[in-house]
Amino acid sequence: MPSRSSPVYASSASPAYESYTPSSSSSSSSSSSENIIYGGTSSSYTPPRKAWVDPKSLANCGDASQIQGNVSPYVKQLILNTFIAYGAGDELCFGHLVAKAVKFIDISAHESHEKQGRMEATTVAEVLVSKSMLNGAGMLHGGCLAFLIDNTPLVALGLIQNVNGVGVTQSMNIMFHSPAPVGSCLRIISTSVAMGSRIMSARCEVINKKTGSVVASAYLNKMQPAISKL
């Protein structure tokens, strides 16, 4: 976990994620006719109790203004902050360069009719497969794919429901369907399944944007760690 003095919070150390400060004039690239599920601001958001990680406490990293979807710009920024701080970390952290290559495209939420109106959140991200992500056979490494899948929409759902959605991975079941060579643009579509007081679940599909083939599908559980054990 990076400290507040870590380079991950400095735009000079991470040029791909320039500093961004939400303001009253900030807006999403989505149209004004969209239904904003969560229109929160920094003054209206109340962090959940006993949160081991509060997204609001993280420094702003990256520019969320180009992310589409029907959640508020403020929530999009908190999700981006959380991903950069704990997904990318600083330049010495595992997967730092891979995480920095990920671009969020859409963050949305809706009420599920099948789940009797319970909220679902979906994040869509894209990444271009580079040589550093390959295995010896010249294809995307399975471990790298698992790292990409581990980014879930549970943080978004937690912010909407005022529940802590920043959990640690408890289990992950991945089905590998097709290889992804260097240069492939992958679309990572993750949807929340359930969110309890400690256990949270999500599903994910990784799709080759050009061919439409499914590269991998996955189901994963996250949990709130006991603070006393951290």
C-alpha angles and dihedrals in degrees: 000000000000120000123236087257092054118120089245087080094050118084090207090063094044107036092173089064106050118188115275127190118193115230138172089267095052114111141172122250088241118102122270090241091070118108107248105218094190117022095177127153132196090266097048100044115099114198115232117255120264093013112170088201122023112198089206091063093061123097118252112266127177132358115286095177093097095052111108126213141092100276118097123271088245093058091046090054093050090051091049091048091052093048094049094045097046103019099044103020115173126324093275094054123104113267094009095139092043092051092048089056092058116101121195111224105175139006115187142157135197142169111263114228091199090054094050095256098316114151123256126190128202130192124194120197135169133209133180113227109239130188092260089064095056133101124222091278091060096252132113108285115245091228091054089050091052089051090054093047092051089075102094138181091237092101088058093048090047092053091050093049095036091242124128106258097174101103137155119251113262099176139352128193113193128186113198111211109168139358125258116212126202113292095032115137108220125200113208112202115187126180130186116242105182139346122202132171091277109357121067130179135199139172128216141193124195112203131187101239095209101044100027091228119143109244096184143344126203148178120205141179127212129188141195107252121227105261090216090063097052 
